[in-house]
Every structure is written in C-alpha cells, then in structure tokens.
C-alpha cells in the first residue's frame, strides 16, 4: 500500500528540517491515526502519502509507485483526500460537490458526468447518511454534514487509500459522533479501504482505529497497534507534558495528569 524508508524533508526557503529519518509501512485495510504536537510534521507526512510533494531524502512508495518515477496527477486520482481546508463552491448542492470527486476538480465538469456517475454520487451520499442533503447547498450544511459530504466526494473514484486531515476540526459533539460513526461503518463495509487520519484529540478516533504513529519534531516516536502506542507513557513523551490515557468501549481519552491544584 505505502512504504516510506529513511524519509527526510527540508523546507527549501529556511533549510528547516520538517521530517527526519521516517520509516513507515501502511498495509491494505489498516486504519492509522497520525498524532503529534503542532509542528511535528503530520500534515507534511500526509502530503507525501497523498502524492502532493516529494521527500528531500529517502524513498516513498504509494500504491506500488515510487514518487519521482510516476505521474503524480495519475497517482493522486487513486487517493482520496479530505481536509477541513478544502475549497468547494458554497452554492453547489451536496450532490454536485460529490460529483466533482469523479474529476478531482473544484468546479463541476458536467460533460464528464454520465448517468452512472450521478447515481454513484447519490449512493455515496446514502452510504454516508446524507441522502436527504442531495439538493441542499453545501454552504448551508452543518460542519458535520459538510465533513461527510467531503468523504463521499473523496470516495467517488473508489480510492484504495483515504487520507483525512483533521476532519473533526470545529465540529460540535453530535457532529463529531456522527462522523466517527461514519468512519466506523466505512471500515466495516470496505475491508480493502485503508485510512490515515490526522487529529489532535484521542476522543476523535473511531473504534476502527487499528494502528497509531506518533510524531515528535519530525521523527517517529512510536508506531504500531493502537493499544500498544496509545499509552500514558508514550503520549506523555510525545506531547511533552503528563498525559493520562484511558480506553473504554473501543474509544480513547487523554487528559492532563498534572496534580490537581488545591481548591481556594
């Protein structure tokens, strides 16, 4: 699915090290969480997986193709990406937004969408429990609805790899839980789909999360099965402050482990 070996990344303008010696293997059917403090390199690592950029050193292979030896545009067509920063026309209906995933464009290319594509967009909206939003303008949908519409859009070309860059950003509690349920269902119904989710909060991880990679200062601090990595000790080392991790009914929670201040 994806293999990163000795990957380093430097910012050309400042020569700042973004990633340093990253080794990472992502296998078919894995559901990864990518965690770390701000500036740890999470988004930069996700961009490499999404064939958006090249490493400075090391090698990146995605879907059997090595970056630098493949047409990046063609490779990106096989990778789904969902980001809170994605720009789509606010006045376009949810159905239209999903349709644009077939061409990977912001604006719809109507001549490229046949009856099968239009029906697939409707089926994906139903799969993400958004079928009633088909004719609603994207801009008036709630944050959680927009997130699920964007996932349906990313699934239009039937990708094998789905990348989720902070999809829970600014969601309220009900919307967050609806999105977590949607991701859990995707994992159950699409056993060949691989996902990588960047988030800051353990409570946003769906129960389907199988593996976790912790990044700190551009280096891999820990990587492996979720129960082995999501520990108080490793999260404390990753975030640089005492963290207590609990696990209940397939969900995780991280809280401060600092001593409580005495009440006044």
C-alpha positions, 0 to 999 in steps of 0.5 A: 500500500505505502512504504516510506524508508529513511524519509527526510524533508527540508523546507527549501526557503529556511533549510528547516528540517520538517521530517527526519529519518521516517520509516513507515509501512501502511498495509491494505485495510489498516486504519492509522491515526497520525498524532503529534504536537503542532509542528511535528510534521503530520500534515507534511507526512500526509502530503507525501502519502497523498502524492502532493510533494516529494521527500528531500531524502529517502524513498516513498512508495504509494500504491506500488509507485515510487514518487519521482518515477510516476505521474503524480496527477495519475497517482493522486486520482487513486487517493482520496483526500479530505481536509477541513481546508478544502475549497468547494463552491458554497452554492453547489448542492451536496450532490454536485460537490460529490460529483466533482470527486469523479474529476478531482476538480473544484468546479463541476465538469458536467460533460464528464458526468454520465448517468452512472456517475450521478447515481454513484454520487447519490449512493455515496451520499446514502452510504454516508447518511446524507441522502436527504442533503442531495439538493441542499447547498453545501454552504448551508450544511452543518460542519458535520454534514459538510465533513461527510459530504467531503468523504463521499466526494473523496470516495467517488473514484473508489480510492484504495487509500483515504487520507483525512486531515483533521476532519473533526476540526470545529465540529460540535459533539453530535457532529463529531459522533456522527462522523466517527460513526461514519468512519466506523461503518466505512471500515466495516463495509470496505475491508480493502479501504485503508485510512490515515487520519490526522487529529489532535484529540484521542476522543476523535478516533473511531473504534476502527482505529487499528494502528497509531504513529506518533510524531515528535519534531519530525521523527517517529516516536512510536508506531504500531497497534493502537493499544500498544502506542496509545499509552500514558507513557508514550503520549506523555513523551510525545506531547511533552507534558503528563498525559493520562490515557484511558480506553473504554468501549473501543474509544480513547481519552487523554487528559492532563495528569498534572496534580490537581491544584488545591481548591481556594 
